[in-house]
Amino acid sequence: MNMEMLKWFTKNDTYAKAKMSQVKQVGLLAAGCQPWNKDICAASGDRFAYCATLAIYIYQLDHRYNEFKLHAIMSEHKKTITAISWCPHNPDVFASASADSLVIIWNVNEQKVVAKLDNTKGSKNQKHVLRPESLEGTDEEDPVTALEWDPLSTDYLLVANLHNGIRLVDSESLSCITTFSFPSAAASVQCLAWVSSAPGMFITGGDLNCIAGATSRNGAFIWDVRKGKMITRFNEHGKNGIFCIAWSHKDSKRIATCSSDGFCIIRTIDGNVLHKYKHPAAVFGCDWSQNNKDMIATGCEDKNVRVYYLATSSDQPLKVFTGHTAKVFHVRWSPLREGILCSGSDDSPDIQPVLHPVHHEPAYPTIGELVQKDAASTVRVWDYTQDACINVLSGHTAPVRGLMWNPEIPYLLISGSWDYTIRVWDTRDGTCLDTVYDHGADVYGLTCHPSRPFTMASCSRDSTVRLWSLTPLINPLPINILADRCWDDIIGNTDRAVESGAPPLLCGKVSRDIKQELEKLPGNPRGKKLRWFSECFSSRAQELTTVKMSKFGGGIGAPSKEERLKEAAEIHLRLGQIQRYCELMVELGEWDKALSVAPGVSMKYWRKLMQRRADQLIQEENDDVIPYCIATGDVKKLVSFFTSRGQLKEALLVAQAACEGNIQMLPLSTGSGPSNSEGNNTDDYNDKLAMANLIRGNELELAVSVGTVLGESAAQATHYALELLARKCMAVATWDLAADLLMMIPDNKLQLVKLCAFYPGCIAEINDLHEKCNLPDVEECMQLAETIQADGDIFETIKYYLLSTEPDKALPVGIQYVKGRYLDVKEQLCGSDWTLDSVFPYLDLLSYIRTEQLMLHKCSEFRNELLILCGYIGALLAIRRQYNSIVPALYEYTRHSDELPCTPPSESQRAVYSVLVSRIQEEPLKGIVGPDCVTGSNLPSHSDVHISCLTGLKIQGPVFFLEDGKSAISLNDALMWAKVNPFSPLGTGIRLNPF
């Protein structure tokens, strides 16, 4: 096994090869409940569900916070969902029906389809179970309007169609048991209910008067947001559907539409038609060049991409690009590379399309069928200047719909497909950098935030809009900024950025604007640089308070702006964000509520809020200002108020009361005094809490940025974040950058020792890194280790052996020392004076031995002991930090060795454990106690269900794969594990680095 591991190691990186999606899901905008059908909300136990048009949202009660949280999104129906019903005998099972008479049985816990009640199994002569016989052989539809499980059966389901009766269906055998017919053809059923006191009896409800309505989707229009109404309508395409409408990037008065009539029409917003470009077939997509205001590209059903030049009177294209084998749906010009554009198509040979049930365009078979046929829909990248296709991006297994170039990284392209996935491409070599599986249906739209170019939104037929962070794809760019690297390592031109193998460089408008603004400022404005770039890279979904910036109304029955602000304020208050709550209350004019809780932020903040209220009342010439000025001791303001109104007697009385000490005066200097100290203490606590939340969320770059700006109050947390960030750099072999980060820590010698000890280069390269870190070369380290060992300084001996030419000599020294401390505990439980903090530093230092040395056969015994000890101490550290989910796995991890049989703990072992727990001291780094929770941990995904090898439970949120490529744990558990035990849970001796 050791030789196999050594061979594996020599062919792989130092760290465990872990698969983890680099694109982070950071938000999800759920669709609302549809208003068209009645039986589309249901509850069971601590869960409830509602239906959007094509998806079902499942919410589950979180008993810790007494709140319902989104648990899952089910999207399998192709037509509008018309009814849902929970099974009364199994809280994990419910049924849903849709307008095409399809009923699906779901398992909520496993998040999968159990059965589809569509066609019965057997010969082709057998009829559709849920399609009324009167409709067989016709195109007429009769949607299912209601579902109810039989309360006395686990399999029987009552299904009502709108016009053609009710059936009792066996969901297990997929057969129809009996049919109930209506007495009148005019009758319709909208709802069902079993009569609990009469087995087998049910009642229906509905009406006999129906109103049908339709609206035309033909034509294009312009909507004035401020006026809230349509101001222009375009009808040049007649009754033909319009597939795409696009504003010119360079001339906001020009707009283009393309349609199934084969025309791409260019017009001004006042309706003046400039060009009508005729195509041989339907035109599905168009896009204006962002570098040339007169150039536009189109995608056509005839498989071709065309480029037109508006500055000429010709209606013929300048270029026609051929290569796709099926229709071209979308085209997108690169915003950074002039002449470069991409196109997405339906390239899927030998597949016959059918009508898509929602979008009324040709639809294709299931993903499984596509994979079996080895189909591949492609994205092509074209160079207008070379008249050539410069790259073909293959990987999608169904038609490509969404396309988006990143506006900062010129080679980064994102695509969305009917195969439910989002793919991120490096167009320099055609590599797929990442594939995201979280959507549950076709991905149609992709866009990025205009001022945060690495925050992307996607929309899908699963009825969700999801928010993503692309920042992990551009590492180490954010770290270069933190390390204060030169501008050439951060911002560059497009030619440099697209060179093969070049590191990511920012080339867009947002980064250029930041640089220009920084260069205007005097000195070295590091704080502003970190803040502005943090906003650029930020992936946080906007808070609910953004409703105050909303330009759109919510429609009839939607909550008002005030109601939404109140809701946001209440959420902030429950989360302990008191200052945000106060500010929202002030905006709503509810000053008393804001002032009543403001001391919870700090007395300093309360006084500032009181002064703001006093200023407002003075402007209103309101006598209510008097108690506010007296409470804050602002005598000068109160005297001025009375004087301005000619109330000289009142002004004199206030001044006299202040002189006699009856009014506490506002101190001239706010830099001292008990009240200010109290406010500072509270502010410091809030700073530390904010830093801890960022670290526990693995937002390390943001934590360092915030901590640097906060300064001394957050220094300890900033240094810890720098250590973790350096480990992240070590995983991607950016060792110099890791050293630069560690050098930002004042007392950094031990951290630099660990970095150099783990560096896997040749002797010359290791010595170069030693020199950079101000450490002796490897030969001198060997001599120092031998000298210090003779003097009996164990920790320094370990340190210099690890830095020497023979790092394996550190293992017996360190292991025997730590084992000796353990033996003291076992033999003299009351006499030993060791603590967790006295043992952990030795094991932590030993863990930085280079992996190829640890894997040597001669080190196998010490390796096993090191892994066991790291498991025990890691478990104690996890208990201290309240990483409860991984504590049992850490103790189980210590049994990987053959020398330790899996037997129940003895009484003596229990006693030892009690002593161990008693020696867990308080966590020195305040605020990091509690489980890690990365962004997106509670967001449901439609990707394959993964079971954690640590807990045996389904993983919710981001998944982290271990070095075998199969074993999975949650990213949260991986982060907590790596913070207390550096080695992989698989017991291989490979270091774990999920940061």
Secondary structure in CASP SS format (residue, H / E / C, confidence):
PFRMAT SS
TARGET T0000
AUTHOR 0000-0000-0000
METHOD secondary structure of the structure
MODEL  1
M C 1.00
N H 1.00
M H 1.00
E H 1.00
M H 1.00
L H 1.00
K H 1.00
W H 1.00
F H 1.00
T H 1.00
K C 1.00
N C 1.00
D C 1.00
T C 1.00
Y E 1.00
A C 1.00
K C 1.00
A C 1.00
K C 1.00
M C 1.00
S C 1.00
Q C 1.00
V C 1.00
K E 1.00
Q E 1.00
V E 1.00
G E 1.00
L E 1.00
L E 1.00
A C 1.00
A C 1.00
G C 1.00
C C 1.00
Q C 1.00
P C 1.00
W C 1.00
N C 1.00
K C 1.00
D E 1.00
I C 1.00
C E 1.00
A E 1.00
A E 1.00
S E 1.00
G C 1.00
D C 1.00
R E 1.00
F E 1.00
A E 1.00
Y E 1.00
C E 1.00
A C 1.00
T C 1.00
L C 1.00
A C 1.00
I E 1.00
Y E 1.00
I E 1.00
Y E 1.00
Q E 1.00
L E 1.00
D E 1.00
H C 1.00
R C 1.00
Y C 1.00
N C 1.00
E E 1.00
F E 1.00
K E 1.00
L E 1.00
H E 1.00
A E 1.00
I E 1.00
M E 1.00
S C 1.00
E C 1.00
H C 1.00
K C 1.00
K C 1.00
T C 1.00
I E 1.00
T E 1.00
A E 1.00
I E 1.00
S E 1.00
W E 1.00
C C 1.00
P C 1.00
H C 1.00
N C 1.00
P C 1.00
D C 1.00
V E 1.00
F E 1.00
A E 1.00
S E 1.00
A E 1.00
S E 1.00
A C 1.00
D C 1.00
S C 1.00
L C 1.00
V E 1.00
I E 1.00
I E 1.00
W E 1.00
N E 1.00
V C 1.00
N C 1.00
E C 1.00
Q C 1.00
K E 1.00
V E 1.00
V E 1.00
A E 1.00
K E 1.00
L E 1.00
D C 1.00
N E 1.00
T C 1.00
K C 1.00
G C 1.00
S C 1.00
K C 1.00
N C 1.00
Q C 1.00
K C 1.00
H E 1.00
V C 1.00
L C 1.00
R C 1.00
P C 1.00
E H 1.00
S H 1.00
L H 1.00
E C 1.00
G C 1.00
T C 1.00
D C 1.00
E C 1.00
E C 1.00
D C 1.00
P C 1.00
V E 1.00
T E 1.00
A E 1.00
L E 1.00
E E 1.00
W E 1.00
D C 1.00
P C 1.00
L C 1.00
S C 1.00
T C 1.00
D C 1.00
Y E 1.00
L E 1.00
L E 1.00
V E 1.00
A E 1.00
N E 1.00
L C 1.00
H C 1.00
N C 1.00
G C 1.00
I E 1.00
R E 1.00
L E 1.00
V E 1.00
D E 1.00
S C 1.00
E C 1.00
S C 1.00
L C 1.00
S E 1.00
C E 1.00
I E 1.00
T E 1.00
T E 1.00
F E 1.00
S C 1.00
F C 1.00
P C 1.00
S C 1.00
A C 1.00
A C 1.00
A C 1.00
S C 1.00
V C 1.00
Q C 1.00
C E 1.00
L E 1.00
A E 1.00
W E 1.00
V C 1.00
S C 1.00
S C 1.00
A C 1.00
P C 1.00
G C 1.00
M C 1.00
F E 1.00
I E 1.00
T E 1.00
G E 1.00
G C 1.00
D C 1.00
L C 1.00
N C 1.00
C C 1.00
I C 1.00
A C 1.00
G C 1.00
A C 1.00
T C 1.00
S C 1.00
R C 1.00
N C 1.00
G C 1.00
A E 1.00
F E 1.00
I E 1.00
W E 1.00
D E 1.00
V C 1.00
R C 1.00
K C 1.00
G C 1.00
K E 1.00
M E 1.00
I E 1.00
T E 1.00
R E 1.00
F E 1.00
N C 1.00
E C 1.00
H C 1.00
G C 1.00
K C 1.00
N C 1.00
G C 1.00
I E 1.00
F E 1.00
C E 1.00
I E 1.00
A E 1.00
W E 1.00
S C 1.00
H C 1.00
K C 1.00
D C 1.00
S C 1.00
K C 1.00
R E 1.00
I E 1.00
A E 1.00
T E 1.00
C E 1.00
S E 1.00
S C 1.00
D C 1.00
G C 1.00
F E 1.00
C E 1.00
I E 1.00
I E 1.00
R E 1.00
T E 1.00
I C 1.00
D C 1.00
G C 1.00
N C 1.00
V E 1.00
L E 1.00
H E 1.00
K E 1.00
Y E 1.00
K E 1.00
H C 1.00
P C 1.00
A C 1.00
A C 1.00
V E 1.00
F E 1.00
G E 1.00
C E 1.00
D E 1.00
W E 1.00
S C 1.00
Q C 1.00
N C 1.00
N C 1.00
K C 1.00
D C 1.00
M E 1.00
I E 1.00
A E 1.00
T E 1.00
G E 1.00
C E 1.00
E C 1.00
D C 1.00
K C 1.00
N C 1.00
V E 1.00
R E 1.00
V E 1.00
Y E 1.00
Y E 1.00
L C 1.00
A C 1.00
T C 1.00
S C 1.00
S C 1.00
D C 1.00
Q C 1.00
P C 1.00
L C 1.00
K E 1.00
V E 1.00
F E 1.00
T C 1.00
G C 1.00
H C 1.00
T C 1.00
A C 1.00
K C 1.00
V E 1.00
F E 1.00
H E 1.00
V E 1.00
R E 1.00
W E 1.00
S C 1.00
P C 1.00
L C 1.00
R C 1.00
E C 1.00
G C 1.00
I E 1.00
L E 1.00
C E 1.00
S E 1.00
G E 1.00
S E 1.00
D C 1.00
D C 1.00
S C 1.00
P C 1.00
D C 1.00
I C 1.00
Q C 1.00
P C 1.00
V E 1.00
L E 1.00
H C 1.00
P C 1.00
V C 1.00
H C 1.00
H C 1.00
E C 1.00
P E 1.00
A E 1.00
Y C 1.00
P C 1.00
T C 1.00
I H 1.00
G H 1.00
E H 1.00
L H 1.00
V H 1.00
Q H 1.00
K C 1.00
D C 1.00
A C 1.00
A C 1.00
S E 1.00
T E 1.00
V E 1.00
R E 1.00
V E 1.00
W E 1.00
D E 1.00
Y C 1.00
T C 1.00
Q C 1.00
D C 1.00
A E 1.00
C E 1.00
I E 1.00
N E 1.00
V E 1.00
L E 1.00
S E 1.00
G E 1.00
H E 1.00
T C 1.00
A C 1.00
P C 1.00
V E 1.00
R E 1.00
G E 1.00
L E 1.00
M E 1.00
W E 1.00
N C 1.00
P C 1.00
E C 1.00
I C 1.00
P C 1.00
Y C 1.00
L E 1.00
L E 1.00
I E 1.00
S E 1.00
G E 1.00
S E 1.00
W C 1.00
D C 1.00
Y C 1.00
T C 1.00
I E 1.00
R E 1.00
V E 1.00
W E 1.00
D E 1.00
T C 1.00
R C 1.00
D C 1.00
G C 1.00
T E 1.00
C E 1.00
L E 1.00
D E 1.00
T E 1.00
V E 1.00
Y C 1.00
D C 1.00
H C 1.00
G C 1.00
A C 1.00
D C 1.00
V E 1.00
Y E 1.00
G E 1.00
L E 1.00
T E 1.00
C E 1.00
H C 1.00
P C 1.00
S C 1.00
R C 1.00
P C 1.00
F C 1.00
T E 1.00
M E 1.00
A E 1.00
S E 1.00
C E 1.00
S E 1.00
R C 1.00
D C 1.00
S C 1.00
T C 1.00
V E 1.00
R E 1.00
L E 1.00
W E 1.00
S E 1.00
L C 1.00
T H 1.00
P H 1.00
L H 1.00
I H 1.00
N C 1.00
P C 1.00
L H 1.00
P H 1.00
I H 1.00
N H 1.00
I H 1.00
L H 1.00
A C 1.00
D C 1.00
R C 1.00
C C 1.00
W H 1.00
D H 1.00
D H 1.00
I C 1.00
I E 1.00
G C 1.00
N C 1.00
T H 1.00
D H 1.00
R H 1.00
A H 1.00
V C 1.00
E C 1.00
S C 1.00
G C 1.00
A C 1.00
P C 1.00
P C 1.00
L C 1.00
L E 1.00
C C 1.00
G C 1.00
K H 1.00
V H 1.00
S H 1.00
R H 1.00
D H 1.00
I H 1.00
K H 1.00
Q H 1.00
E H 1.00
L H 1.00
E H 1.00
K H 1.00
L C 1.00
P C 1.00
G C 1.00
N C 1.00
P C 1.00
R H 1.00
G H 1.00
K H 1.00
K H 1.00
L H 1.00
R H 1.00
W H 1.00
F H 1.00
S H 1.00
E H 1.00
C H 1.00
F H 1.00
S C 1.00
S C 1.00
R C 1.00
A C 1.00
Q C 1.00
E C 1.00
L H 1.00
T H 1.00
T H 1.00
V H 1.00
K H 1.00
M H 1.00
S C 1.00
K C 1.00
F C 1.00
G C 1.00
G C 1.00
G C 1.00
I C 1.00
G C 1.00
A C 1.00
P C 1.00
S C 1.00
K H 1.00
E H 1.00
E H 1.00
R H 1.00
L H 1.00
K H 1.00
E H 1.00
A H 1.00
A H 1.00
E H 1.00
I H 1.00
H H 1.00
L H 1.00
R H 1.00
L C 1.00
G C 1.00
Q C 1.00
I H 1.00
Q H 1.00
R H 1.00
Y H 1.00
C H 1.00
E H 1.00
L H 1.00
M H 1.00
V H 1.00
E H 1.00
L C 1.00
G C 1.00
E C 1.00
W H 1.00
D H 1.00
K H 1.00
A H 1.00
L H 1.00
S H 1.00
V H 1.00
A H 1.00
P H 1.00
G H 1.00
V C 1.00
S C 1.00
M H 1.00
K H 1.00
Y H 1.00
W H 1.00
R H 1.00
K H 1.00
L H 1.00
M H 1.00
Q H 1.00
R H 1.00
R H 1.00
A H 1.00
D H 1.00
Q H 1.00
L H 1.00
I H 1.00
Q H 1.00
E C 1.00
E C 1.00
N C 1.00
D C 1.00
D C 1.00
V H 1.00
I H 1.00
P H 1.00
Y H 1.00
C H 1.00
I H 1.00
A H 1.00
T H 1.00
G C 1.00
D C 1.00
V H 1.00
K H 1.00
K H 1.00
L H 1.00
V H 1.00
S H 1.00
F H 1.00
F H 1.00
T H 1.00
S H 1.00
R C 1.00
G C 1.00
Q C 1.00
L H 1.00
K H 1.00
E H 1.00
A H 1.00
L H 1.00
L H 1.00
V H 1.00
A H 1.00
Q H 1.00
A H 1.00
A H 1.00
C H 1.00
E C 1.00
G C 1.00
N C 1.00
I C 1.00
Q C 1.00
M C 1.00
L C 1.00
P C 1.00
L C 1.00
S C 1.00
T C 1.00
G C 1.00
S C 1.00
G C 1.00
P H 1.00
S H 1.00
N H 1.00
S H 1.00
E H 1.00
G H 1.00
N H 1.00
N H 1.00
T H 1.00
D H 1.00
D H 1.00
Y H 1.00
N H 1.00
D H 1.00
K H 1.00
L H 1.00
A H 1.00
M H 1.00
A H 1.00
N H 1.00
L H 1.00
I H 1.00
R H 1.00
G C 1.00
N C 1.00
E C 1.00
L H 1.00
E H 1.00
L H 1.00
A H 1.00
V H 1.00
S H 1.00
V H 1.00
G H 1.00
T H 1.00
V H 1.00
L H 1.00
G H 1.00
E H 1.00
S H 1.00
A H 1.00
A H 1.00
Q H 1.00
A H 1.00
T H 1.00
H H 1.00
Y H 1.00
A H 1.00
L H 1.00
E H 1.00
L H 1.00
L H 1.00
A H 1.00
R H 1.00
K H 1.00
C H 1.00
M H 1.00
A H 1.00
V C 1.00
A C 1.00
T C 1.00
W H 1.00
D H 1.00
L H 1.00
A H 1.00
A H 1.00
D H 1.00
L H 1.00
L H 1.00
M C 1.00
M C 1.00
I C 1.00
P C 1.00
D C 1.00
N C 1.00
K H 1.00
L H 1.00
Q H 1.00
L H 1.00
V H 1.00
K H 1.00
L H 1.00
C H 1.00
A H 1.00
F H 1.00
Y C 1.00
P C 1.00
G C 1.00
C C 1.00
I H 1.00
A H 1.00
E H 1.00
I H 1.00
N H 1.00
D H 1.00
L H 1.00
H H 1.00
E H 1.00
K H 1.00
C C 1.00
N C 1.00
L C 1.00
P C 1.00
D C 1.00
V H 1.00
E H 1.00
E H 1.00
C H 1.00
M H 1.00
Q H 1.00
L H 1.00
A H 1.00
E H 1.00
T H 1.00
I H 1.00
Q H 1.00
A H 1.00
D H 1.00
G C 1.00
D C 1.00
I H 1.00
F H 1.00
E H 1.00
T H 1.00
I H 1.00
K H 1.00
Y H 1.00
Y H 1.00
L H 1.00
L C 1.00
S C 1.00
T C 1.00
E C 1.00
P H 1.00
D H 1.00
K H 1.00
A H 1.00
L H 1.00
P H 1.00
V H 1.00
G H 1.00
I H 1.00
Q H 1.00
Y H 1.00
V H 1.00
K H 1.00
G H 1.00
R H 1.00
Y H 1.00
L H 1.00
D H 1.00
V H 1.00
K H 1.00
E H 1.00
Q C 1.00
L C 1.00
C C 1.00
G C 1.00
S C 1.00
D C 1.00
W C 1.00
T C 1.00
L H 1.00
D H 1.00
S H 1.00
V H 1.00
F H 1.00
P H 1.00
Y H 1.00
L H 1.00
D H 1.00
L H 1.00
L H 1.00
S C 1.00
Y C 1.00
I C 1.00
R C 1.00
T H 1.00
E H 1.00
Q H 1.00
L H 1.00
M C 1.00
L C 1.00
H H 1.00
K H 1.00
C H 1.00
S H 1.00
E H 1.00
F H 1.00
R H 1.00
N H 1.00
E H 1.00
L H 1.00
L H 1.00
I H 1.00
L H 1.00
C H 1.00
G H 1.00
Y H 1.00
I H 1.00
G H 1.00
A H 1.00
L H 1.00
L H 1.00
A H 1.00
I H 1.00
R H 1.00
R H 1.00
Q C 1.00
Y C 1.00
N H 1.00
S H 1.00
I H 1.00
V H 1.00
P H 1.00
A H 1.00
L H 1.00
Y H 1.00
E H 1.00
Y H 1.00
T C 1.00
R C 1.00
H C 1.00
S C 1.00
D C 1.00
E C 1.00
L C 1.00
P C 1.00
C C 1.00
T C 1.00
P C 1.00
P C 1.00
S C 1.00
E H 1.00
S H 1.00
Q H 1.00
R H 1.00
A H 1.00
V H 1.00
Y H 1.00
S H 1.00
V H 1.00
L H 1.00
V H 1.00
S H 1.00
R C 1.00
I C 1.00
Q C 1.00
E C 1.00
E C 1.00
P C 1.00
L C 1.00
K C 1.00
G C 1.00
I C 1.00
V C 1.00
G C 1.00
P C 1.00
D C 1.00
C C 1.00
V C 1.00
T C 1.00
G C 1.00
S C 1.00
N C 1.00
L C 1.00
P C 1.00
S C 1.00
H C 1.00
S C 1.00
D C 1.00
V C 1.00
H C 1.00
I E 1.00
S E 1.00
C C 1.00
L C 1.00
T C 1.00
G C 1.00
L C 1.00
K E 1.00
I C 1.00
Q C 1.00
G C 1.00
P C 1.00
V E 1.00
F E 1.00
F E 1.00
L C 1.00
E C 1.00
D C 1.00
G C 1.00
K C 1.00
S C 1.00
A E 1.00
I E 1.00
S E 1.00
L H 1.00
N H 1.00
D H 1.00
A H 1.00
L H 1.00
M H 1.00
W H 1.00
A H 1.00
K H 1.00
V H 1.00
N C 1.00
P C 1.00
F E 1.00
S C 1.00
P C 1.00
L C 1.00
G C 1.00
T C 1.00
G C 1.00
I C 1.00
R E 1.00
L C 1.00
N C 1.00
P C 1.00
F C 1.00
END
